[in-house]
Amino acid sequence: MADRPRGGPEEGTPEYNWLYGKRGSGAPAAGGEPGDDATRAVPRQPRSDETRVIPQVSGHRSGEAPRPSTAPPPAAPPRPASSGGRGLPRPRFRLKWIFGLILLWILFLVAVPVFAWTKVDKVDFEPSGHRPDDQPGTTYLLVGSDSRADLSAAERKELGTGNASGQRTDTIMLLHTGSGPNLLMSIPRDSLVDIPGHGTTKINAAFAYGGAKLLVRTIEGATGIHVDDYVEIGLGGVVNVVDAVGGVEICPKTAMQDKLANLDVKAGCQEADGPTALAYARSRHAQKLGDIDRAQHQREVVSAVGKKVVSPWTVLNPFRYWRLNMAGVDSVAFGEGTNPIRAALFASAMTHVNGDNGLTCGVPIADLAVHWDPDRAKQMFRAIIEDETDKVGKSLCSPSGQPQ
């Protein structure tokens, strides 16, 4: 063994370092400080496969070792519910139900008028012989029959219609539809015209003498207007239709009392049920102009019914829709050859005879006898024949038919 350096510490003394043979920086010097050449402790490095504990940063008390984090793992996203599970049904499933209900409702709206049409009577109204040629637009003849055949004895008493027999008419109107505004024109029943085979007399006599055919022939001969379709409604039909739409608004200018028509109403706008509306349309003794005023009231009732028919509530309420379609099946008749589409067009046209949508007029008259004005009446008829109702002004179209 090599000799130890001279003057070094002896083996076995505290200053002796077995590795270097003398005191180094690794041995504490006097006063407890380590020497400069002492062996230094190397910090321990964690292994890659060793689980590290993350100290708790906050929430621990002073002097206490940090605790490991205990935060729960993030929750998994919810799974979509299916129609077969316990979750809410899929939107597609709801849409199928909604679509099915809409389809059923459309079928109901179509089926009801088709069913009602099968119960409507048809009238042979087209006369033989020479008639005016076809004209642009469509002209309907609307006749209110005074026949009591569809009324019971109790109904005749309630409505004040009496027991007159035979066929008569108190209501004669022409409705023209085309490129211009719809025009509803009343022809007073006392109008003096030439009736083929019967001379000059009141126009309603044509209906009493020869029914629908003679009335159409008389009107076409007196006006030159071609009648395309025919609609006839009885007294009971007026009552049923008005009640089916929940009543109508009438606006008499003065109080009206007519015992013959069972009418007693005050002045001003008011709601009228079926019997009251019928009495209002039939009365001729409670107004100064008699039949002229009555014709005006008839157009007022017709227009009021049309206004109620186009109300959204008529379509949305199935009971009201059913009642309206079935209201007049026993007392409303259409001309032979009229199909459900033409009938629907007529019903639609009747709802557009108010305000900006149409015109309501009396036939232009020269006096209260009732003679038609030879000039103004011809101008009115020409506007209908040529489908130029947009040219009809107040000088031709007035409620009474008299010039304004």
Residue pairs with C-beta under 8 A, 6 or more apart in sequence:
4 21
5 21
5 22
8 16
8 21
8 22
9 15
9 16
9 21
9 22
9 23
10 16
15 22
15 23
15 27
16 22
16 23
17 23
17 24
17 26
17 27
19 39
20 37
23 29
23 35
24 35
24 36
24 37
24 38
24 39
25 34
25 35
25 36
25 37
25 38
26 34
26 35
26 37
26 38
26 39
26 40
27 34
27 35
27 38
28 34
28 35
29 35
46 52
53 68
54 68
54 69
55 65
55 66
55 68
56 66
56 67
56 68
56 69
57 66
59 67
60 66
60 67
80 87
81 87
81 88
81 90
82 90
83 89
83 90
83 93
108 318
109 315
109 321
112 321
112 322
112 325
112 326
113 325
113 340
113 344
114 340
115 325
116 325
116 326
116 329
117 340
117 343
119 329
119 330
120 329
120 332
120 333
120 334
120 343
121 332
121 333
121 334
122 333
122 334
122 335
122 336
122 338
123 212
123 230
123 232
123 333
123 334
123 335
123 336
124 212
124 213
124 335
124 336
125 141
125 212
125 213
125 216
125 227
125 230
125 335
125 336
126 213
126 216
126 335
126 336
126 337
127 213
127 214
127 216
127 217
127 220
129 217
131 217
131 220
131 226
132 220
132 224
132 225
132 226
132 385
133 226
134 226
135 225
135 226
135 385
135 386
135 387
136 178
136 179
136 386
136 387
137 176
137 177
137 178
137 179
137 384
137 387
138 176
138 177
138 178
138 228
138 229
138 345
138 349
139 174
139 175
139 176
139 177
139 225
139 226
139 227
139 228
139 229
139 384
140 174
140 175
140 176
140 177
140 227
140 228
140 229
140 230
140 231
140 346
140 349
141 172
141 173
141 174
141 215
141 216
141 219
141 227
141 229
141 230
141 231
142 171
142 172
142 173
142 174
142 175
142 231
142 232
142 233
142 302
143 169
143 171
143 172
143 173
143 207
143 212
143 215
143 230
143 231
143 232
143 233
144 169
144 170
144 171
144 172
144 232
144 233
144 234
144 235
144 238
144 281
144 298
145 167
145 168
145 169
145 232
145 233
145 234
145 235
146 161
146 164
146 167
146 168
146 169
146 170
146 235
147 166
147 167
147 168
147 234
147 235
148 156
148 161
148 162
148 163
148 164
148 165
148 235
149 234
150 234
150 235
150 236
150 237
150 330
150 331
151 159
151 161
151 234
151 235
151 236
155 161
155 236
156 162
156 163
158 262
158 275
159 235
159 239
159 262
159 275
159 278
159 279
160 259
160 260
160 261
160 262
160 263
160 279
161 235
166 208
167 207
167 208
167 211
168 204
168 207
168 208
169 189
169 204
169 207
169 215
170 189
170 204
170 282
170 294
171 186
171 189
171 281
171 295
171 298
172 186
172 187
172 188
172 189
172 203
172 204
172 215
172 219
173 184
173 185
173 186
173 187
173 298
173 299
173 302
174 183
174 184
174 185
174 187
174 219
174 223
174 225
174 227
174 384
175 182
175 183
175 184
175 185
175 346
175 349
175 350
175 353
176 182
176 183
176 185
176 225
176 384
176 387
176 389
177 345
177 349
178 387
178 389
179 387
179 390
180 387
180 388
180 389
180 390
180 391
181 356
181 357
181 358
181 359
181 389
181 390
181 392
182 349
182 352
182 353
182 357
182 358
182 359
182 389
183 353
183 358
183 359
183 360
183 361
183 383
183 384
183 389
183 392
183 397
184 299
184 302
184 303
184 350
184 353
184 358
184 359
184 360
184 361
185 360
185 361
185 362
185 363
185 380
185 384
186 295
186 296
186 298
186 299
186 361
186 362
186 363
186 401
187 203
187 219
187 295
187 363
188 203
188 291
188 292
188 294
188 295
188 362
188 363
188 365
188 370
188 401
189 202
189 203
189 204
189 291
189 295
190 202
190 203
190 204
190 291
190 369
190 370
191 202
191 203
191 363
191 365
191 370
191 372
192 200
192 201
192 202
192 203
192 369
192 370
192 371
193 200
193 201
193 203
193 218
193 222
193 372
194 200
194 218
194 221
194 222
195 201
195 203
195 205
195 206
195 209
195 214
195 218
196 214
196 217
196 218
196 221
197 209
198 205
198 206
198 209
203 215
203 218
203 219
203 222
206 214
206 215
206 217
206 218
207 214
207 215
210 217
212 230
212 232
212 335
216 227
216 230
219 225
219 227
220 226
220 227
222 372
223 381
223 384
224 381
224 385
225 381
225 384
225 385
226 385
229 334
229 335
229 338
229 342
229 346
230 334
230 335
230 338
231 332
231 333
231 334
231 335
231 346
232 332
232 333
232 334
233 241
233 328
233 331
233 332
233 333
234 328
234 331
234 332
235 278
235 331
236 328
236 330
236 331
237 327
237 328
237 330
237 331
237 332
238 274
238 277
238 278
238 281
238 301
239 274
239 275
239 277
239 278
240 274
240 327
240 328
240 331
241 274
241 305
241 324
241 327
241 328
242 248
242 272
242 273
242 274
242 277
242 278
242 301
242 305
243 273
243 274
243 323
243 327
244 320
244 323
244 324
244 326
244 327
245 305
245 308
245 309
245 311
245 314
245 320
245 324
246 308
246 320
247 271
247 272
247 273
247 274
247 277
248 271
248 272
248 277
248 301
248 304
248 305
248 307
248 308
249 269
249 270
249 271
249 272
249 304
250 265
250 269
250 270
250 272
250 276
250 277
250 280
250 297
250 300
250 301
250 304
251 268
251 269
251 270
251 300
252 265
252 266
252 267
252 268
252 280
252 297
253 267
254 267
254 287
255 265
255 266
255 267
256 263
256 264
256 265
256 280
256 283
256 286
256 287
257 263
257 264
257 286
258 264
258 279
258 283
258 284
258 285
258 286
260 283
260 285
261 279
261 282
261 283
261 285
261 286
262 275
262 279
263 276
263 279
263 280
263 282
263 283
263 286
265 272
265 276
265 280
272 280
277 301
277 304
280 297
280 300
280 301
281 294
281 297
281 298
281 301
282 294
283 294
283 297
284 290
284 291
284 293
284 294
287 293
287 294
289 368
289 400
290 368
291 370
292 362
292 365
292 368
292 370
292 400
292 401
293 400
295 362
296 362
296 399
296 400
299 353
299 360
299 399
302 350
302 353
303 353
303 354
303 360
305 350
306 350
306 351
306 352
306 353
306 354
307 351
307 354
308 314
309 324
309 347
309 350
309 351
310 351
313 320
314 320
314 321
314 324
315 321
334 343
352 358
353 359
353 360
354 360
359 389
359 392
359 397
360 397
360 399
361 380
361 392
361 396
361 397
361 398
361 399
361 401
362 398
362 399
362 400
362 401
362 402
363 372
363 377
363 380
363 401
364 372
364 373
364 376
364 377
364 379
364 380
364 396
364 398
364 401
364 403
365 371
365 372
365 373
365 377
365 400
365 401
365 402
366 372
366 373
366 374
373 401
373 403
376 395
376 396
376 403
379 396
380 392
380 396
380 397
382 388
383 389
383 391
383 392
383 396
394 404
395 403
395 404
398 404
